[in-house]
């Protein structure tokens, strides 16, 4: 033994089939967790988009109703003026 190896043990990596299966399971779990977090972020984004679109729809419906009411009022005024 030389001075650098003194007091240290040589660790050999002996992998059994059980170790390989455990590593694969841990890797798969980590991949699934990453996908889950990604999907969770997508879900939050989609919920915000739905909320925005509902508000936009509400606003556009209101504008449409106002516009139609104005048209009806103008039409009624024209009819009244034509009758006189």
MMTF fields as JSON, N, C-alpha, C and O atoms, coordinates in Angstrom:
{
  "mmtfVersion": "1.0.0",
  "mmtfProducer": "UNKNOWN",
  "numBonds": 335,
  "numAtoms": 336,
  "numGroups": 84,
  "numChains": 1,
  "numModels": 1,
  "chainsPerModel": [1],
  "groupsPerChain": [84],
  "chainIdList": ["A"],
  "bondAtomList": [4, 2, 8, 6, 12, 10, 16, 14, 20, 18, 24, 22, 28, 26, 32, 30, 36, 34, 40, 38, 44, 42, 48, 46, 52, 50, 56, 54, 60, 58, 64, 62, 68, 66, 72, 70, 76, 74, 80, 78, 84, 82, 88, 86, 92, 90, 96, 94, 100, 98, 104, 102, 108, 106, 112, 110, 116, 114, 120, 118, 124, 122, 128, 126, 132, 130, 136, 134, 140, 138, 144, 142, 148, 146, 152, 150, 156, 154, 160, 158, 164, 162, 168, 166, 172, 170, 176, 174, 180, 178, 184, 182, 188, 186, 192, 190, 196, 194, 200, 198, 204, 202, 208, 206, 212, 210, 216, 214, 220, 218, 224, 222, 228, 226, 232, 230, 236, 234, 240, 238, 244, 242, 248, 246, 252, 250, 256, 254, 260, 258, 264, 262, 268, 266, 272, 270, 276, 274, 280, 278, 284, 282, 288, 286, 292, 290, 296, 294, 300, 298, 304, 302, 308, 306, 312, 310, 316, 314, 320, 318, 324, 322, 328, 326, 332, 330],
  "bondOrderList": [1, 1, 1, 1, 1, 1, 1, 1, 1, 1, 1, 1, 1, 1, 1, 1, 1, 1, 1, 1, 1, 1, 1, 1, 1, 1, 1, 1, 1, 1, 1, 1, 1, 1, 1, 1, 1, 1, 1, 1, 1, 1, 1, 1, 1, 1, 1, 1, 1, 1, 1, 1, 1, 1, 1, 1, 1, 1, 1, 1, 1, 1, 1, 1, 1, 1, 1, 1, 1, 1, 1, 1, 1, 1, 1, 1, 1, 1, 1, 1, 1, 1, 1],
  "groupList": [{"groupName": "UNK", "atomNameList": ["N", "CA", "C", "O"], "elementList": ["N", "C", "C", "O"], "formalChargeList": [0, 0, 0, 0], "bondAtomList": [1, 0, 2, 1, 3, 2], "bondOrderList": [1, 1, 2], "singleLetterCode": "X", "chemCompType": "L-PEPTIDE LINKING"}],
  "groupTypeList": [0, 0, 0, 0, 0, 0, 0, 0, 0, 0, 0, 0, 0, 0, 0, 0, 0, 0, 0, 0, 0, 0, 0, 0, 0, 0, 0, 0, 0, 0, 0, 0, 0, 0, 0, 0, 0, 0, 0, 0, 0, 0, 0, 0, 0, 0, 0, 0, 0, 0, 0, 0, 0, 0, 0, 0, 0, 0, 0, 0, 0, 0, 0, 0, 0, 0, 0, 0, 0, 0, 0, 0, 0, 0, 0, 0, 0, 0, 0, 0, 0, 0, 0, 0],
  "groupIdList": [1, 2, 3, 4, 5, 6, 7, 8, 9, 10, 11, 12, 13, 14, 15, 16, 17, 18, 19, 20, 21, 22, 23, 24, 25, 26, 27, 28, 29, 30, 31, 32, 33, 34, 35, 36, 37, 38, 39, 40, 41, 42, 43, 44, 45, 46, 47, 48, 49, 50, 51, 52, 53, 54, 55, 56, 57, 58, 59, 60, 61, 62, 63, 64, 65, 66, 67, 68, 69, 70, 71, 72, 73, 74, 75, 76, 77, 78, 79, 80, 81, 82, 83, 84],
  "secStructList": [7, 7, 6, 6, 6, 6, 6, 7, 7, 7, 7, 7, 7, 7, 7, 7, 2, 2, 2, 2, 2, 2, 2, 2, 2, 2, 2, 2, 2, 2, 2, 2, 2, 2, 2, 2, 2, 2, 2, 2, 2, 2, 2, 2, 2, 2, 2, 2, 2, 2, 2, 2, 2, 2, 2, 2, 2, 2, 2, 2, 2, 2, 2, 2, 2, 2, 2, 2, 2, 2, 2, 2, 2, 2, 2, 2, 2, 2, 2, 2, 2, 2, 2, 7],
  "xCoordList": [0.831, 0.0, 0.874, 1.871, 0.493, 1.209, 0.443, -0.613, 0.92, 0.342, -1.058, -1.871, -1.352, -2.653, -3.743, -4.89, -3.418, -4.422, -4.559, -5.462, -3.697, -3.701, -4.964, -5.247, -5.697, -6.894, -8.143, -9.224, -8.049, -9.241, -9.498, -8.58, -10.744, -11.125, -11.513, -12.096, -11.202, -11.606, -13.046, -13.318, -13.955, -15.361, -15.635, -15.435, -16.088, -16.442, -17.941, -18.729, -18.298, -19.711, -20.218, -20.076, -20.795, -21.376, -22.884, -23.517, -23.443, -24.873, -25.578, -25.255, -26.519, -27.348, -28.537, -28.762, -29.28, -30.464, -31.469, -32.223, -31.476, -32.368, -31.979, -32.849, -30.675, -30.218, -30.598, -31.009, -30.455, -30.8, -32.287, -32.674, -33.124, -34.57, -34.927, -35.772, -34.293, -34.565, -34.172, -34.91, -33.028, -32.605, -33.572, -33.886, -34.045, -35.006, -36.319, -36.911, -36.771, -38.016, -37.876, -38.788, -36.747, -36.52, -36.47, -37.026, -35.812, -35.74, -37.135, -37.489, -37.924, -39.289, -40.146, -40.942, -39.984, -40.736, -40.388, -41.266, -39.109, -38.679, -39.216, -39.614, -39.227, -39.782, -41.273, -41.769, -41.986, -43.424, -43.709, -44.648, -42.895, -43.079, -42.831, -43.549, -41.809, -41.526, -42.692, -43.098, -43.234, -44.389, -45.59, -46.323, -45.787, -46.899, -46.79, -47.77, -45.595, -45.403, -45.627, -46.21, -45.162, -45.361, -46.848, -47.331, -47.569, -49.017, -49.748, -50.726, -49.276, -49.88, -49.746, -50.693, -48.574, -48.366, -49.255, -49.839, -49.36, -50.23, -51.679, -52.398, -52.086, -53.46, -53.725, -54.782, -52.786, -52.943, -53.055, -53.887, -52.209, -52.245, -53.59, -54.187, -54.068, -55.345, -56.511, -57.447, -56.458, -57.513, -57.53, -58.596, -56.345, -56.272, -56.787, -57.443, -56.484, -56.989, -58.508, -59.166, -59.067, -60.523, -61.153, -62.16, -60.561, -61.067, -61.034, -61.995, -59.915, -59.798, -60.852, -61.504, -61.016, -61.972, -63.418, -64.237, -63.727, -65.078, -65.334, -66.412, -64.348, -64.494, -64.615, -65.424, -63.809, -63.851, -65.22, -65.793, -65.735, -67.054, -68.135, -69.029, -68.041, -69.015, -68.993, -70.039, -67.791, -67.643, -68.194, -68.904, -67.868, -68.344, -69.859, -70.505, -70.428, -71.891, -72.555, -73.581, -71.968, -72.52, -72.453, -73.42, -71.313, -71.172, -72.157, -72.735, -72.343, -73.273, -74.711, -75.456, -75.086, -76.442, -76.649, -77.701, -75.647, -75.756, -75.905, -76.708, -75.123, -75.188, -76.56, -77.147, -77.062, -78.382, -79.482, -80.427, -79.361, -80.347, -80.327, -81.377, -79.138, -79.037, -79.69, -80.405, -79.442, -80.051, -81.57, -82.273, -82.076, -83.529, -84.125, -85.188, -83.447, -83.94, -83.965, -84.923, -82.91, -82.881, -83.995, -84.648, -84.202, -85.249, -86.624, -87.47, -86.827, -88.109, -88.299, -89.406, -87.24, -87.347, -87.669, -88.462, -87.054, -87.345, -88.802, -89.457, -89.317, -90.707, -91.656, -92.674, -91.335, -92.201, -92.187, -93.233, -91.02, -90.929, -91.631, -92.216, -91.586, -92.25, -93.769, -94.478, -94.268, -95.707, -96.267, -97.45, -95.496, -96.002, -96.119, -96.532],
  "yCoordList": [-1.181, 0.0, 1.243, 1.325, 2.174, 3.432, 4.409, 4.046, 5.605, 6.563, 7.02, 7.302, 7.098, 7.577, 6.565, 6.947, 5.304, 4.274, 3.899, 3.147, 4.398, 4.033, 4.58, 5.772, 3.776, 4.195, 4.247, 4.494, 4.03, 4.017, 2.595, 1.795, 2.313, 0.976, 1.044, 2.03, 0.039, -0.055, -0.581, -1.685, 0.215, -0.185, -0.665, 0.057, -1.877, -2.426, -2.291, -2.477, -1.97, -1.825, -3.154, -3.449, -3.918, -5.187, -4.984, -4.762, -5.063, -4.829, -6.154, -6.929, -6.371, -7.559, -7.164, -5.982, -8.141, -7.842, -7.037, -6.231, -7.254, -6.49, -5.01, -4.141, -4.721, -3.333, -2.657, -1.496, -3.395, -2.848, -2.532, -1.477, -3.432, -3.221, -2.016, -1.205, -1.894, -0.749, 0.562, 1.543, 0.59, 1.807, 2.172, 3.346, 1.158, 1.402, 1.935, 2.857, 1.361, 1.834, 3.273, 4.082, 3.589, 4.96, 5.923, 7.019, 5.518, 6.348, 6.573, 7.697, 5.504, 5.62, 6.51, 7.307, 6.376, 7.215, 8.692, 9.555, 8.965, 10.35, 10.912, 12.076, 10.085, 10.532, 10.81, 11.807, 9.934, 10.134, 11.392, 12.133, 11.62, 12.808, 14.071, 15.062, 14.027, 15.171, 15.425, 16.571, 14.359, 14.504, 15.051, 15.898, 14.563, 15.023, 16.527, 17.258, 16.983, 18.412, 19.235, 20.318, 18.719, 19.414, 19.52, 20.585, 18.416, 18.417, 19.341, 19.992, 19.393, 20.262, 21.728, 22.504, 22.102, 23.47, 23.748, 24.827, 22.776, 22.924, 23.137, 23.957, 22.39, 22.496, 23.895, 24.471, 24.435, 25.787, 26.801, 27.707, 26.639, 27.548, 27.447, 28.465, 26.222, 26.039, 26.6, 27.164, 26.449, 27.03, 28.543, 29.155, 29.147, 30.599, 31.029, 32.063, 30.227, 30.541, 30.446, 31.291, 29.43, 29.278, 30.471, 31.014, 30.87, 32.024, 33.282, 34.051, 33.481, 34.639, 34.591, 35.595, 33.417, 33.29, 33.486, 34.041, 33.035, 33.263, 34.753, 35.249, 35.463, 36.909, 37.614, 38.527, 37.185, 37.778, 37.528, 38.428, 36.321, 35.98, 36.843, 37.351, 36.997, 37.814, 39.259, 39.871, 39.787, 41.155, 41.309, 42.27, 40.372, 40.447, 40.284, 40.947, 39.416, 39.276, 40.564, 40.968, 41.2, 42.465, 43.527, 44.256, 43.613, 44.578, 44.276, 45.19, 43.013, 42.613, 43.0, 43.507, 42.757, 43.127, 44.638, 45.105, 45.389, 46.848, 47.324, 48.208, 46.726, 47.093, 46.756, 47.561, 45.564, 45.18, 46.078, 46.424, 46.448, 47.363, 48.714, 49.306, 49.192, 50.463, 50.344, 51.247, 49.234, 49.031, 48.976, 49.556, 48.284, 48.209, 49.589, 49.934, 50.355, 51.705, 52.577, 53.314, 52.485, 53.254, 52.813, 53.64, 51.515, 50.981, 51.466, 51.842, 51.449, 51.915, 53.403, 53.847, 54.162, 55.601, 55.853, 56.737, 55.076, 55.225, 54.878, 55.565, 53.837, 53.432, 54.502, 54.789, 55.079, 56.112, 57.348, 57.948, 57.722, 58.888, 58.645, 59.57, 57.424, 57.106, 57.133, 57.482, 56.781, 56.737, 58.137, 58.342, 59.079, 60.44, 61.219, 62.379],
  "zCoordList": [0.0, 0.0, 0.0, 0.718, -0.792, -0.733, 0.15, 0.668, 0.338, 1.269, 0.896, 1.776, -0.402, -0.843, -0.553, -0.322, -0.561, -0.361, 1.104, 1.469, 1.924, 3.331, 4.006, 3.885, 4.684, 5.404, 4.55, 5.085, 3.267, 2.425, 1.976, 1.801, 1.799, 1.351, -0.114, -0.567, -0.82, -2.219, -2.239, -1.766, -2.788, -2.856, -4.253, -5.23, -4.337, -5.639, -5.826, -4.899, -7.025, -7.336, -7.892, -9.079, -7.029, -7.455, -7.484, -6.452, -8.679, -8.817, -9.032, -9.932, -8.198, -8.378, -9.238, -9.5, -9.666, -10.475, -9.649, -10.195, -8.351, -7.466, -7.478, -7.533, -7.426, -7.468, -8.783, -8.804, -9.866, -11.18, -11.24, -11.742, -10.736, -10.746, -9.869, -10.248, -8.706, -7.824, -8.486, -8.402, -9.138, -9.828, -10.943, -11.145, -11.667, -12.741, -12.172, -12.733, -11.069, -10.445, -9.963, -10.139, -9.362, -8.888, -10.069, -10.005, -11.133, -12.336, -12.918, -13.275, -13.014, -13.537, -12.647, -13.143, -11.339, -10.405, -10.606, -10.601, -10.782, -10.99, -12.302, -12.365, -13.349, -14.633, -14.506, -15.03, -13.814, -13.625, -12.808, -13.098, -11.795, -10.966, -11.789, -11.652, -12.645, -13.506, -14.46, -14.651, -15.06, -15.944, -15.184, -15.694, -13.966, -13.142, -12.884, -13.025, -12.506, -12.235, -13.499, -13.447, -14.631, -15.897, -16.218, -16.6, -16.062, -16.312, -15.335, -15.702, -14.114, -13.114, -13.543, -13.413, -14.052, -14.544, -15.746, -15.853, -16.656, -17.82, -17.39, -17.96, -16.387, -15.881, -15.342, -15.6, -14.606, -14.062, -15.195, -15.15, -16.211, -17.361, -18.072, -18.422, -18.288, -18.973, -18.163, -18.73, -16.844, -16.011, -16.142, -16.21, -16.177, -16.346, -17.712, -17.841, -18.733, -20.071, -20.113, -20.721, -19.476, -19.439, -18.725, -19.179, -17.621, -16.87, -17.742, -17.776, -18.446, -19.326, -20.433, -20.719, -21.054, -22.153, -21.688, -22.421, -20.484, -19.954, -19.763, -20.092, -19.234, -19.052, -20.399, -20.563, -21.35, -22.688, -23.325, -23.939, -23.181, -23.702, -23.054, -23.73, -21.761, -21.035, -21.539, -21.758, -21.718, -22.2, -23.616, -23.91, -24.476, -25.861, -25.948, -26.759, -25.128, -25.099, -24.657, -25.205, -23.673, -23.182, -24.275, -24.499, -24.954, -26.047, -27.171, -27.759, -27.463, -28.522, -28.161, -28.999, -26.918, -26.474, -26.558, -26.995, -26.139, -26.202, -27.649, -27.95, -28.522, -29.932, -30.522, -31.245, -30.207, -30.704, -30.146, -30.855, -28.893, -28.303, -29.012, -29.266, -29.326, -30.057, -31.433, -31.868, -32.11, -33.425, -33.321, -34.149, -32.31, -32.126, -31.836, -32.35, -31.027, -30.72, -31.979, -32.214, -32.779, -34.028, -34.97, -35.606, -35.05, -35.916, -35.456, -36.267, -34.138, -33.603, -33.857, -34.162, -33.735, -34.007, -35.464, -35.786, -36.349, -37.792, -38.071, -38.856, -37.453, -37.647, -37.133, -37.764, -36.019, -35.437, -36.345, -36.593, -36.832, -37.703, -39.025, -39.59, -39.527, -40.804, -40.641, -41.584, -39.491, -39.258, -39.115, -39.388, -38.714, -38.515, -39.769, -39.739]
}
